[in-house]
Amino acid sequence: MREAAERLGGLRASLALAGLAGNGDGTRVPLGHVAADACLKGGLRTGALHEIFSAAPGHEAAATGFAATLASRLGGNRRLLWVRQDFSGLEFGEISATGFLEFGIDPSRLLLFRAADVASGLRAAADALTCAALGAVVIEIPRTPKRLDLVTSRRLTLACAQNGVSALLLRFEADPDASAAETRWLVGAGHSSAGNKNNNNKDWGYPRFDAALTRNRHGTTGHWAMEWNCDRGRFNETADHRAVVSASADRPAAEAANARQSAA
Amino acid sequence: MDRKATAQGLERGMTLADARAMLPALSVKAANETADHALLEAIAEWCDRFTPFVALLPPQSLVLDVTGAAHLFGGERAMLDLMRVSLAKQGFAIRGALAGTAGAARALAHYRDGTIVAAGEEAAAVASLPVEGLGLDAAATQAFRRAGLKTIGQIAARKRSELMARFGSAMVTALDRVLGRVENPISPRLPLPDIMAEHRFADPVVSEELVMATLDALAQSLAPVLAQRGEGARALEAAFFRADGHVRRIAIETARPVRTHEIIGRLFREKLAQLADPLDAGFGFDLIRFAATRAERSEAETVSLDAGANEDKEIAFLVDRLAARFGAQRIVCFQPNDTHIPEAAAVTQPAQYAKTGNAAWARIRKDAEAPRRPLRLFAKPEPIDATAEVPEGPPGRFCWRRVQHLVTHASGPERIAMEWWRHHEPRPTRDYFRVEDSEGRRFWLYREGLYGRETAETRWFVHGLFA
């Protein structure tokens, strides 16, 4: 039964990706990764609050990348607002426009709000969530400031629901605690395909994430290796997509087909 | 020279010894030009309530262009008297005159206090003034005196060609200005607003609601004027004139021309709520002036059927709100910059001033390749301890922020030469490597300086982090 439901979710997601179906209730955006989309019942909900935690110290850039992918998926081709605090830029590096371009997100879509402190960052984010023309708002908050509590996350959730703008809370060096978020992701860097012995390519390929969906209000959780396709602006169906393709060049399926042909 | 000093027989231009001889109790202070200028500025600021066109003529004169403003104060005579009385209350004695040109008014104010001359009659009015009224240098003035020409009228009666030949064209221009024959260009102290509206209160107001309601009403009265001119405001200023002479100016800017009074009112409310130094009504404001200091051409505001245009408008409004609350520098967007130096390849720009349109971003990677530039870039590259197995190769391991990283994969180098034509000091070339460590974390490292050619000892830095 559960398998069937997963398959159905996956099918829905692929239909939505191909632009053949309105995505469910019109508020779910498929990520492209089949298993994750199945878990999410077709995709990530827009107009909701999602949390992304860096899984371990040193994985902040991976979490940043993951937040960027979700924002880009949720926002369609609308503008994105990135809210960060001044010290966060010094400590974890500034958001780089050329990096976003290479990552497959047009930097001219990006607005950056440089907050002096958590309070003004949250206020700006709350204000931005009232602007329905925005695609998504990413709020980057290192560690666990007192300001960020259950009430704040409820408030953000309400603001999201009101105008259909999605919010992504990007947390560094913090432990997940009670929140009103729709989903919660624990993200670290995934080993690139360059480490793969079969891979002769010198290039390490698309960015990979080791992403755990640890909380999902409307579905099950999961843990996957996900690969962001910078050219198509979505995740690949499976992380070892290319490995699967190359493996099947000399194998059973082809042999079976050959056998069938010779039999005919 | 004030009246008291004149009564004691003191005069301008006296030597200090003479003055001391007459008045042994005289206390002497050195002239402080800066303070004098600041005082003149303050008086000018106060005079702003009569007209926005106030110009300074240091050391001690102000020119006000009261064209079209006098009737608000009950005519020219009443206005001049009001100025005299109000300034006298503040402890200043003034001499003033009104004329069709600034040059004539200035000369009359100096020698015929209180004169009001109708336009076109300046020549007759200034005829009896002494030559000094022309404001020429001492040598020219003395030359006139020696020639027996003591009044402006006498000079004006001479042939222009004679004057031109003897004193040059500058003198003739000065004469024409005083006679009201040519306009005297003066530059206002503050840029003149394109459009303005103001509200004068019979009694000073203190209540915040009344102030806000007045602002809204002024914004509303500005809207039709803007609409008629086919313009929208890009910069607005509200000036609050306090009864005690203090003037507070609060300005906002917008990302695109606006004329809707709701938007303007909201932006001002955001700005006022966010002031570090809140608006202090003191004993109340007696005048609020609201001006569009910069207006720009804008199409009629219709509800566009094009969703994109409406979205842009909403985003612009959000940007304005954030800029009004937190400052324009806080909300920025990115523009490409034509250089291959990584930290300079993109610049941030306040989103309010940024040009909209398609920026030419150029991707470096090819299809299906990994990003060549990191998502997070350190403004200041951080030095690391790294050892390379071969001099030109990538490091095998490195230590950054006291954490050891074992490199499992590296690609590079990508050699980036610093643009020598931009800097006086040649900066060393950088060899960039993209490396992945044993945990899958990806870094952008570089080695500074070409080994053996530019430097004897190379240094390593981490410049960015890949996703």
Interface residues (C-beta under 8 A of the other chain):
Chain A: A56 G58 H59 E60 A61 A62 T64 G65 F66 A68 R78 R79 G89 L90 F92 G93 E94 I95 S96 A97 T98 G99 F100 L101 E102 F103 D106 P107 S108 L110 L111 L112 F113 R114 A115 A116 S120 R123 A124 D127 A128 C131 A132 A133 L134 G188 A189 G190 H191 S192 A194 G195 K202 D203 W204 G205 Y206 P207 R208 F209 D210 W228 C230 D231
Chain B: N310 E311 D312 E314 I315 F317 L318 V319 R321 L322 R325 F326 Q329 R330 I331 V332 C333 F334 P336 P342 A345 A346 T348 A351 N358 A359 W361 R363 I364 R365 D367 A368 E369 A370 P371 R372 R373 P374 L375 R376 L377 F378 A379 V403 T408 H409 S411 R434 E436 E439 G440 R441 R442 G464 L465 F466 A467
